[in-house]
Amino acid sequence: MIRFESVTKRYPLKKGKKTILADATFDIPRGQSLGVLGVNGAGKSTFLRMISGSELPDRGRVIRENVTISWPLGFSDSFHGSLTGRENLRFACRVYRKSVERTTRYVEEFSELGKHLDMPIRTYSSGMKARLAFGLSMAFDFDVYLVDETTAVGDAKFRSKCNIVFNEKLTNSDIIMVSHSMATLKSYCTAGCLLNNGTIRFFDSINDAIVAYEEQIKEKA
């Protein structure tokens, strides 16, 4: 179970603060894949980082019980910039107690980074970071995968490979996905949530969530 208890998260702006969540309490149940919607700046990526534990709320707490959660795929700050891709890979294996040898073989083949795997992360493009994050995360078995636009990375061949692996993972795992592509959300998600000015609304159907999101956009136009 993933539970937010009285969570408040704000960011300072030049004038005032931007509220992502305000004293929000809710559960994210297992057994469904969730699409996260909201206009630009609503806090979708921040929401994923709070779920993963890489970013803390200002107040309240995020509880993760009996569930393993990936880091946000596609998030460019997932790795240590001074270390090589291979060194970051080995560190992740130690943290998650996975085989370095098996994981390295998988990531080398899947990411298609070649010699760049032995170069510092700071030299990577955003797409290369996403390839490494995606390949490494797919090498592990998580209960919940956090996805931030990763499926848009790479050429058609690589995207097809991502789609195949995602579909395989969905048989045993859930996905919490941020994407600006409604077609992508419909492909992978059964339910949805909508972030808006410190509030969050949940929908049992991803189609209903998309309708609410599109109505919100019309109101702001």
ABEGO torsion letter per residue (X at the ends): XBBBBGBBBBBBBABEBBBABBGBBBBBBBGBBBBBBEBBGAGAAAAAAAAAGABBBABEBBBBBGBBBBBBBGBAAABBAABBAAAAAAAAAAAAGBBAAAAAAAAAAAAGAEAAAABBAAABBAAAAAAAAAAAAAABBBABBBBBGAAABEBAAAAAAAAAAAAAAAAABBBBBBBABAAAAAAABABBBBBBGGBBBBBABAAAAAAAAAAAAAAAX
